[in-house]
Amino acid sequence: EQHVVKCNSCNEATPIRNAPPGRKYVRCPCNCLLICKSSSQRIACPRPDCKKIINLAPSPPATVAVPTVPGMCRVTCAHCHDTFLFNTLNNALARCPHCRKVSSVGPEFARTRSIIFLIFGLVVLGIGIGITVGTMQSAVEKGGLYVVYVGAFLVSLLLLLRSLYYCAMKTSLIEGPI
C-alpha cells in the first residue's frame, strides 16, 4: 500500500497516510520529504545540492493501544511454545492461533474437568450395573431393557473416556497479564 504520492507540478513527495510502524516523516528545508526510523536522531538530506544534516528531537515511542480486558493474559502454547493472548476468565480450552491445537490454560481447568467426568462416569456405570442386576429377571420377558443396559454402559464409557482425555491434555503456561 502506498504511503506517499509525488506531485506532478513541483515533483515533491507528500504523505497521504501515517508513516509505517517504526518510521516517521521529516521535511527538509529544501522541501524534500525524508522517511527515517522513529528512533533516528540525525538524518542527512540525500539531494546533491542540499546535503543538510537535520537534528531531530526524540519523539515519544508509538504505543499500540491494547484494550484492557479483565482476565486477558499472555499464554505459552504447550505444543508449539509460541505466545498468544487468552482470556482466563472464560472457562474453556485454549486453541493456539499458531498450531491450532487445543490445550488447557493452567492445570486446574483440566484436572477439575477430568474429576467431574470421572465422577459422572462412575455414577452412570453404577446406575447401569444396578439396573442390570435389578432387572435381570425381567429382561428375558421385556427385550427393551437390553437397550437401557447398552445405553447406560455406553454413556458411562463416553464419560470415562472424556475424563481420560482431560487427564492426558497438555497444559499451556500463563506468562502473566498483558
C-alpha positions in Angstrom: 0.0 0.0 0.0 1.3 3.4 -0.9 2.0 6.0 1.9 3.4 8.8 -0.3 2.4 10.5 -3.6 4.5 12.6 -5.9 3.2 15.9 -7.1 3.2 16.3 -10.9 3.8 20.0 -10.9 6.5 20.5 -8.2 7.9 17.0 -8.3 7.9 16.7 -4.5 6.6 13.8 -2.3 3.6 14.3 0.0 2.5 11.7 2.6 -1.1 10.5 2.2 -1.1 8.2 5.2 0.7 7.9 8.5 4.2 6.6 8.3 4.6 2.8 8.5 5.2 1.4 12.0 8.7 2.2 13.3 9.1 5.0 10.7 8.4 8.7 10.6 8.4 11.5 8.0 10.6 14.6 8.2 10.5 17.5 5.8 13.9 19.1 4.9 14.2 22.9 4.5 14.7 22.2 0.8 11.2 20.7 0.8 12.4 17.1 0.4 10.3 14.5 2.2 12.5 12.1 4.2 11.4 8.8 5.7 13.5 7.6 8.6 13.4 5.3 11.6 11.4 6.6 14.6 14.5 6.3 16.7 16.7 8.4 14.4 18.2 11.5 16.0 20.1 12.9 13.0 19.4 12.5 9.3 21.0 13.9 6.2 19.2 15.1 3.1 20.1 12.9 0.1 19.8 15.8 -2.5 23.2 16.7 -4.0 22.5 20.4 -3.9 21.4 20.3 -0.2 23.2 17.6 1.9 21.8 19.4 5.0 22.0 17.4 8.3 18.8 17.7 10.3 18.9 17.1 14.1 15.6 15.6 15.3 14.1 15.9 18.7 13.5 12.5 20.3 9.9 11.5 19.6 7.9 9.6 22.2 7.6 5.9 21.3 4.5 5.0 19.5 2.4 2.9 21.8 0.0 0.4 20.4 -3.3 0.7 22.2 -4.3 -2.7 23.5 -7.7 -2.6 25.2 -7.5 -3.8 28.7 -9.8 -6.8 29.1 -10.2 -8.3 32.5 -8.6 -11.7 32.7 -6.6 -11.3 29.4 -3.2 -13.0 29.8 -0.2 -13.9 27.7 -0.1 -17.7 27.4 2.7 -20.0 26.0 1.3 -22.9 24.0 2.1 -26.4 25.3 2.5 -27.8 21.8 4.4 -25.2 19.7 5.7 -23.0 22.6 4.5 -19.8 20.9 2.9 -17.0 22.8 -0.7 -15.8 22.3 -3.4 -13.9 24.2 -6.2 -15.8 26.1 -8.9 -14.6 28.4 -8.5 -16.8 31.5 -12.0 -15.8 32.8 -13.5 -18.0 30.1 -13.7 -21.5 31.5 -12.8 -23.0 28.2 -9.9 -24.7 26.5 -7.4 -22.6 24.6 -6.9 -23.2 20.8 -3.4 -21.9 19.8 -3.7 -19.5 16.8 -0.4 -20.7 15.5 -0.6 -24.5 15.6 -4.4 -24.8 16.0 -4.0 -27.4 18.8 -6.1 -27.4 22.0 -4.6 -27.2 25.5 -5.7 -26.4 29.0 -4.6 -23.0 30.3 -3.3 -23.8 33.8 -3.6 -27.2 35.3 -6.7 -26.6 37.4 -9.1 -26.5 34.5 -8.2 -29.9 33.0 -7.9 -31.5 36.4 -11.3 -30.2 37.5 -13.0 -31.4 34.3 -11.3 -34.7 34.5 -12.6 -35.3 38.0 -16.1 -34.2 37.1 -16.3 -36.5 34.1 -14.8 -39.4 36.2 -17.4 -38.9 38.9 -20.3 -38.8 36.4 -18.9 -41.8 34.5 -18.6 -43.9 37.7 -22.1 -42.8 38.8 -23.7 -43.7 35.5 -21.7 -47.0 35.5 -23.0 -47.8 39.0 -26.6 -47.0 37.9 -26.1 -49.2 34.8 -24.8 -52.1 36.9 -27.7 -51.6 39.5 -30.3 -51.5 36.7 -28.8 -54.6 35.1 -28.6 -56.6 38.3 -32.1 -55.4 39.5 -33.9 -56.2 36.2 -32.1 -59.3 35.0 -35.1 -61.5 35.5 -37.5 -59.1 33.7 -35.1 -58.6 30.8 -36.0 -62.0 29.4 -39.6 -61.0 29.1 -39.1 -57.4 28.2 -36.4 -57.1 25.5 -36.4 -53.3 25.7 -34.3 -53.4 28.9 -31.3 -54.6 26.9 -31.4 -51.2 25.1 -31.3 -49.4 28.6 -28.3 -51.6 29.6 -26.4 -50.8 26.5 -27.3 -47.1 26.7 -26.2 -46.8 30.3 -22.9 -48.6 29.7 -22.2 -46.5 26.5 -22.9 -43.2 28.3 -20.6 -44.3 31.2 -17.9 -45.3 28.7 -18.1 -41.9 26.9 -17.9 -40.0 30.2 -14.9 -42.1 31.4 -13.1 -41.5 28.0 -13.8 -37.8 28.3 -12.2 -37.9 31.8 -9.2 -39.6 30.3 -9.0 -37.0 27.6 -8.8 -34.2 30.1 -6.3 -36.2 32.2 -3.9 -36.6 29.2 -4.3 -33.0 28.0 -1.2 -30.8 27.7 -1.2 -27.6 29.8 -0.2 -24.2 28.5 1.6 -21.9 30.8 0.3 -18.4 31.8 3.1 -15.9 31.4 1.2 -13.1 33.0 -1.2 -10.3 32.3 -0.7 -8.1 29.2 
